[in-house]
Amino acid sequence: MRTVHVGGYAQWRDISRSLLHEGVEPERLVWLDANAPGAGDLFADTPVSAPTAAPSRITIPKRFSDLLDGAARCRQPHRWALMYRALWRMAQGDRSAMLVADIDGGELHRRAHLLRREAHHMEAFVRFRSVITPAGPSLLLAWHEPAHDVLALVVDHFMARMGRQAWMIVTPDAAACSDGERLTLIDDPAPALGTLARNLSDPTDELWRAYYRNTFNPARVNLQLTRRHMPARFWRDLPEGDLIPTMSNQARLARPNRSQTEDVARQPGRQVAVSPMRAQPLRSPASPLDACRRCARWRDATCAIAGKGPEFAKMMVIGAQPGDREDLAGRPFVGAEGTLLDQALEAAGLSRAQLYLTYALKHFKGRAEDSDTAGRRPAAADASEYRACSTWLAEELAQIRPNVVLVLGMEALSALEMTAPASTAPSQRDIAALSNAWRHGERWVVSAPALEAIGESMGEQRSRLLAQLQVGLETAHRLSEAADGSAESQTRVVVADL
Amino acid sequence: MNLTDKLIVLADAAKYDVSCASSGAPKRSSRSRDGLGATNGAGICHSFTPDGRCVSLLKILLTNFCLYDCQYCVNRRSSDVPRARFTPEEVVRLTLDFYRRNFVSGLFLSSGIIRSADYTMEQLVRVARLLRTEHGFRGYIHLKTIPDAAPELIAEAGLYADRLSVNIELPTEAGLTQLAPEKNGQTIRRAMGRIRLGVEESDAEPRAPRFAPAGQSTQMIIGADATDDFTILGSAQRLYGAYGLKRVYYSAFSPIPQSPRSVPLSAPPLLREHRLYQADFLMRGYGFRAGELLSAPGNLALDIDPKLAWALRHRDQFPVDLNRAEASTIARVPGIGVRNAKRLVQLRQIRRIRWDDLVRLRCSMSTLKPFIAVQDYRPGLGEAASETLRHALTATPATQLALW
């Protein structure tokens, strides 16, 4: 058995390296903490000295070295022995020594967790109090008693947080001080400094205590949970600490199930004198379309998308249903599909100002399986939803009275058929003349691929579909120009021309 | 009224908003710079009140004067509460003083509606602007967004705030119409949509100023009307999907002084709120869909947690062989969390997983026992029926509950 005294991580590392080099097994070592009380005189009995020759390098993964660093800072029994045992196993090629499911690895991880938690406690529970220094600007001074050596781990946090403000955190065995530019770490600060930091008073503490008392909800008192998150050992040094037992007792006794605090309940209250009429916010009244509840799609939508375009447009374009972007913007054809449409319009020499743009379905509904916002695709709609919504389309057709309707995709076409089922079927003669245009009552119907289908296609297929859309737009445009006089003969000419 | 008296009234008035997150902000530092404050993505709970809730931000209302008459709200115009109003400068001073002393990591500011939605929103934005531009404040700011406010104001709010939130208030449109006559579901959804667009536009343009970098959240009040958990979870799932919310908070309705007759006189069990948070967590972190957790109208079981309830309904998918299953499948085993699922996958790349490994990972052994198979353990063939298991695994009903 060999006895090793260690005073810190750096020293442990040097000693461990040489021990590992010598091939000393962990079972043959007794590790003692040089700083622990009763450790005896460090220098009288140091059987393992600092390495004489540079031992061969041992490489360990970064994560393992972080674990060791953490375990060294954690004031827990047998830290040096545990660290050496794990290091020994790693050096033997047993990588499970750093895994959480391993006996040693698990213990290292547990300690790393304790340490992180304690550092987090320190970042949270340090309380600064203002000291007016004779030199001028105030210094913020804090006293804190961490259970492990975490001061060095949190100083960067406070440097970033406090800017040019000067501050100092004093703990029983170390202190950190910043003048707003440079950081100084002090070992074993004078006890008087600790006493000063502990006993300072600051008027802002009273404001904080007032806030703390009233942000509390007495109806939900749960002291056990408070203790778990904020261990009672910290309470002594928190300005709000002494309030905790009183507040929880009062909450249990005074008025159960009351959320309002006594501080507030004591004060006289007053109603705000305003009539319900005046209180109503100015809001444009909901349109009948917005208020439509004919099917359940509105539940999934942000708002209904009304058609958009000149009141007497000669051409109407009908898509199947709005997409994610349209749903958010409240306007038709603004997303990727809008860009596609604009592309085709430009190629056909047309502009949006000439068209009335609308959808067969007025509310967007996302697919159930798309949980991610980024890819919110429209869900397939059933016939009942198209039927419920056809009233709105019929109304738009009656109001705009377009000469030509361009339907994008089969869904839009069947929705159009629902508005006037009688004369839907393209007549034989028209089909012969044109594969993608036919008479529908008083107007022409032109069909083109759905924008969704174009958006999903690639390469040649995409260019072919885009070209079809462009042809559809051109056809619709020429028909609308020709049909303007609504003379049958004129239209025939155009058809022949096409 | 002095500052302390105002703080008392306006802290009490603000606590019904349960959001306290200060996480998700981008990296900002004041090291060797003018100004004050830093954020690094992680939140800090600076204190805990005796109700077990964390104090992370200075959470206050600018004023609790309010034109609206939302029946569930203590600050509604017909409520007989003491009223107060901060000036924007007072809020700025409080925020900076509290921040410097390490009491809080930033500000959560909301307000009653005074004069108009736009005026109120302007006041909120003014506080954030003063903090950011005049005082170089780099701590966390969460601004409550008034849904009826002009889009320009919301756009400006997003430039100063780390997080914006619009409260959906109640899980159904009908509930909103009934209990909050001045609010409107569509206006609320449109404001959320605008925030999502703002976030995405600024994300797409690397040099653009960040817009609400910590995203948006919302809050629903539970138990002020008769809505069941099935509807609530469906509604939450829809909100997550449509607006990319970071969180939906559920706030069990607390009976308020001079409670109007339209809302219940007693609070719903806090356990219900707790189960909703668990279910919500399963939807966000474990890939569960609302329909899996509750397949028919009704409430979540109070006696067992939603994950165990799901597993008991799907015994055919168990036992899961931990040495073979995907990490996502392992995470669905009751008693094993996402983190341990990852650790198990890591471990089995080195060696086969055994029973003792699970003990060391501090898995909840009594819960997972019937649901797993490992190298040295398989549940017996005559494993108990789900009903018996449920009975055995039901914890004695706790009177004190963790919030989340």
Interface residues (C-beta under 8 A of the other chain):
Chain A: R95 S96 L99 V100 A101 D102 I103 G106 H120 E123 A124 F125 V126 R127 F128 R129 S130 L140 A142 H157 M159 A160 R161 M162 G163 R164 Q165 G180 E181 D202 T204 D205 E206 L207 W208 A210 Y211 Y212 R213 N214 T215 F216 N217 P218 A219 R220 V221 N222 L223 Q224 L225 T226 R228 H229 M230 L238 E240 I244 M247 S248 A251 N257 R258 S259 Q260 T261 D263 V264 A265 Q267 P268 G269 R270 Q271 V272 A273 V274 P276 R278 A279 Q280 P281 L282 R283 A286 D290 R299 D300 A301 T302 C303 D327 L328 A329 G330 G366 A368 D370 S371 D372 T373 R376
Chain B: L3 T4 L7 I8 V9 A11 D12 A14 K15 Y16 S29 S30 R31 S32 R33 D34 G35 L36 G37 A38 N40 I44 C45 H46 S47 F48 T49 P50 D51 G52 R53 C54 V55 L58 K59 I60 F65 C66 L67 Y68 D69 V74 R77 S78 S79 D80 V81 P82 R83 L94 D97 F98 R100 R101 N102 F103 I113 S116 A117 G136 G139 D148 E173 P181 E182 N184 Q186 T187 R189 R190 M192 G193 R194 R196 L197 Q237 R238 Y240 G241 A242 Y243 G244 S254 P255 I256 P257 S266 A267 L270 G287 R289 G291 R343 L344 Q346 L347 I350 R351 I353 D357 R360 L361 Q400 L401 A402 L403
